[in-house]
């Protein structure tokens, strides 16, 4: 199966199931944001490809962005609570123990920026899903965490999906 065949299949799926597109975007963003799932699900690439596909299938843009943002925020919140509950033991669990360099970078980033690390970290692939967990481990307060989490999730979803959707609309226009 070549890349064009995959694209055609995905476009046909989205056209046939337009109502499910926002939910699918939310689930993908959730998987991308949970510390353990993010290592298994390459959701960023799929979400990037979703932009032009929703434009081509004439799917409403804002519900997809909003659901992706909600999924990303919920995934980060789950990771934060996991880190808050397990504290230092979280770093000794799989897959964290397999990526000590990424965990160390996330720790340094979190120590330097605090809750702002959550907002900034969302845009740096290798440490994106680890930072909320580390923020929970280091006791970043919940309210600043959630403010940074929700604001950055909205920006991240828009930045990820809008260019493809906008370019496709412009190209068709």
C-alpha positions as CSV (number, residue, x, y, z in Angstrom):
1,X,0.0,0.0,0.0
2,X,1.6,3.3,-1.1
3,X,1.2,6.7,0.5
4,X,-1.4,7.9,-2.0
5,X,-3.6,4.8,-1.4
6,X,-3.4,5.5,2.4
7,X,-4.4,9.1,1.8
8,X,-7.3,8.1,-0.4
9,X,-8.5,5.5,2.1
10,X,-8.3,8.1,5.0
11,X,-10.1,10.7,3.0
12,X,-12.9,8.3,2.1
13,X,-13.2,7.2,5.7
14,X,-13.4,10.9,6.9
15,X,-16.0,11.7,4.2
16,X,-18.1,8.6,5.1
17,X,-17.8,9.3,8.9
18,X,-17.7,13.1,9.1
19,X,-19.5,13.2,12.5
20,X,-16.8,11.1,14.1
21,X,-13.9,13.3,12.9
22,X,-13.8,15.5,16.0
23,X,-13.9,12.5,18.3
24,X,-11.2,10.8,16.4
25,X,-9.0,14.0,16.6
26,X,-9.7,14.1,20.4
27,X,-8.7,10.5,20.9
28,X,-5.6,10.9,18.8
29,X,-4.6,14.1,20.7
30,X,-5.3,12.3,24.0
31,X,-3.0,9.4,23.0
32,X,-0.3,11.8,22.0
33,X,-0.4,13.6,25.3
34,X,-0.4,10.6,27.8
35,X,3.1,9.9,28.8
36,X,2.9,6.1,28.2
37,X,0.7,6.1,25.1
38,X,2.6,8.8,23.3
39,X,5.5,6.3,22.7
40,X,3.1,3.9,21.0
41,X,0.8,6.2,18.9
42,X,2.3,8.5,16.3
43,X,-0.6,10.9,16.5
44,X,1.1,14.1,15.6
45,X,1.7,13.0,12.0
46,X,-1.9,11.8,11.7
47,X,-3.2,15.1,13.2
48,X,-1.1,17.1,10.8
49,X,-2.5,15.1,7.9
50,X,-6.0,15.6,9.3
51,X,-6.0,19.3,8.4
52,X,-6.1,19.0,4.7
53,X,-8.4,16.0,4.9
54,X,-11.1,17.8,6.9
55,X,-10.9,20.6,4.4
56,X,-11.2,18.2,1.4
57,X,-14.1,16.3,3.1
58,X,-15.8,19.6,4.0
59,X,-15.7,18.8,7.7
60,X,-16.3,21.7,10.1
61,X,-12.9,23.0,11.3
62,X,-13.6,24.3,14.8
63,X,-15.2,21.2,16.4
64,X,-12.1,19.2,15.2
65,X,-9.7,21.7,16.8
66,X,-11.7,21.9,20.0
67,X,-11.9,18.1,20.4
68,X,-8.2,17.8,19.7
69,X,-7.5,20.5,22.3
70,X,-9.8,18.7,24.9
71,X,-8.1,15.4,24.2
72,X,-4.6,16.9,24.6
73,X,-5.5,18.7,27.8
74,X,-7.1,15.6,29.3
75,X,-4.1,13.5,28.3
76,X,-1.7,16.0,30.0
77,X,-3.9,16.2,33.1
78,X,-3.9,12.4,33.4
79,X,-0.1,12.3,33.1
80,X,0.2,15.1,35.7
81,X,-2.1,13.2,38.1
82,X,-0.1,10.0,37.6
83,X,3.1,11.9,38.4
84,X,1.5,13.6,41.4
85,X,0.3,10.3,42.7
86,X,3.5,8.2,42.2
87,X,6.0,11.0,42.7
88,X,9.6,9.7,42.1
89,X,8.5,6.1,41.5
90,X,7.0,7.2,38.2
91,X,10.5,7.7,36.7
92,X,11.3,4.0,37.5
93,X,8.3,2.6,35.6
94,X,8.2,1.6,31.9
95,X,8.6,3.4,29.6
96,X,10.2,6.2,31.6
97,X,13.1,4.1,32.7
98,X,13.9,3.3,29.1
99,X,14.3,7.0,28.2
100,X,16.4,8.5,31.0
101,X,17.8,11.2,28.8
102,X,14.3,12.4,27.8
103,X,13.2,12.3,31.4
104,X,16.3,14.3,32.5
105,X,15.6,16.9,29.8
106,X,12.0,17.2,31.0
107,X,13.1,17.5,34.6
108,X,15.6,20.3,33.8
109,X,13.0,22.1,31.6
110,X,10.3,21.8,34.4
111,X,12.7,23.1,37.1
112,X,13.6,26.1,34.9
113,X,10.1,27.1,33.7
114,X,7.7,25.6,36.3
115,X,4.1,25.6,34.9
116,X,5.3,27.5,31.8
117,X,7.2,24.3,30.9
118,X,3.9,22.6,30.3
119,X,2.9,25.3,27.8
120,X,6.3,25.4,26.1
121,X,6.9,21.7,26.2
122,X,3.7,20.9,24.3
123,X,5.5,22.1,21.2
124,X,8.7,20.0,21.6
125,X,8.0,16.5,20.4
126,X,10.4,14.3,22.3
127,X,9.5,15.7,25.8
128,X,5.9,16.8,25.1
129,X,4.2,13.9,26.9
130,X,6.8,13.6,29.7
131,X,6.6,17.2,31.0
132,X,3.1,16.9,32.6
133,X,4.2,13.8,34.4
134,X,7.3,15.4,35.6
135,X,5.3,18.5,36.6
136,X,3.2,16.2,38.8
137,X,6.3,14.5,40.3
138,X,7.8,17.9,41.2
139,X,4.6,19.3,42.7
140,X,3.8,22.0,40.2
141,X,0.5,23.4,41.6
142,X,-2.7,22.3,39.9
143,X,-4.2,25.7,39.0
144,X,-1.0,27.0,37.2
145,X,-0.6,23.6,35.6
146,X,-4.2,23.6,34.3
147,X,-4.0,27.2,33.0
148,X,-0.8,26.3,31.1
149,X,-2.3,23.0,30.0
150,X,-5.5,24.3,28.6
151,X,-4.1,27.4,26.9
152,X,-1.3,25.4,25.3
153,X,-3.7,22.6,24.2
154,X,-5.9,25.1,22.4
155,X,-2.9,26.7,20.7
156,X,-1.3,23.4,19.8
157,X,-4.4,21.9,18.2
158,X,-5.0,25.1,16.2
159,X,-1.3,25.2,15.0
160,X,-1.3,21.5,14.1
161,X,-4.6,21.4,12.2
162,X,-5.1,25.0,10.8
163,X,-2.3,25.2,8.3
164,X,-3.4,22.1,6.3
165,X,-7.0,23.0,6.5
166,X,-6.3,26.6,5.4
167,X,-4.0,25.6,2.6
168,X,-6.5,23.1,1.3
169,X,-9.3,25.7,1.4
170,X,-7.0,28.3,-0.3
171,X,-5.9,25.7,-3.0
172,X,-9.6,24.7,-3.8
173,X,-10.7,28.4,-3.8
